[in-house]
Amino acid sequence: TGAKVAGMLNMSSANIGQSVLMASDFTLTEQRSELDEVVLRGATVGGLLDLSGAKVAGTLDMDSVNIGQHLFMRSIPARPTQQAEFDGDVRLTFAAVGGSLDCRGAELSSLDLTGTSIGGELRLASPSFSPQWTGGGKLVLRNVSVDAIQDTEEKTVWPAVLELDGFIYRRLGGLGADGEAGIARRGSRWFIDWLAK
């Protein structure tokens, strides 16, 4: 937590029984986690994987990772200096996340979730807490399955490029979703624009 790693952090095929905490330290030292390139290809994490408020300058490669609980890639609310930043590609392909994937408030350029299974929610946004897509952004949800989607009606929540082929979700709206403006209550125009991406 709060670590700075200048070179590649390679944890390919690591088997970790509990959680991996690479988040910024926002309780004691106010120190931000700063990483260059992170490789977790084929790793198993029994607990959660927490990158809240972290900055990853290079590629974050989590191909075929197996996470027993949640994956947090979110910014830290009410702390603008601890926004999660992923400057390079984030590859979470053919992975299994037992809980939710939370990237609310994060700055992302490309997030590829091809073939990934998320047992909980895909949390993209909650009121006043949306991701920022740099360079227009790209989100690949090809052959992804999730239990629920949580977002808001803000136009910037979803990136300019969106791949939805084979995307499966069971429910619209998740924990903390606005019941009045939730995705399930939106008109057909919203869905037409969403699919048009």
C-alpha angles and dihedrals in degrees: 000000000000092000127153117213116182099189136037117313102209116190098154113163092000115159110213117177097201135022133321111219114195095148126128114267104246099162107059118002101021086223119157123224109238119187134171111202121354123195120190097156111162093354124149119218113184095196130027130316110222123194095154111159093357126140116221109186097185136034120320103209114190099154111163093356117159114213117184097201134010133337111216116196094152134125119249110258117243092010108096092178090062102057113149108245126191106181097174132048118300110214114192096158125159090358133144121223113184095197131023133317108225119189099153113153094005124139109232137168102184131006117182115190098165112164095358125145118213114189094196133027134326097224108196100155147352126189110308090356110092133147120256115225113206119211090011091300134233129234119186115199097164111155091349122148124202134168095227143355121225119192142125133243093256109126093227096059093086117049126241092256117050128169113199103164107140094000111156127191129170100203141018116228129024144203110328093013118150106254093206098046098028122140092252091061097050121114127249091262091067092052092046091053090045093052091044090067 
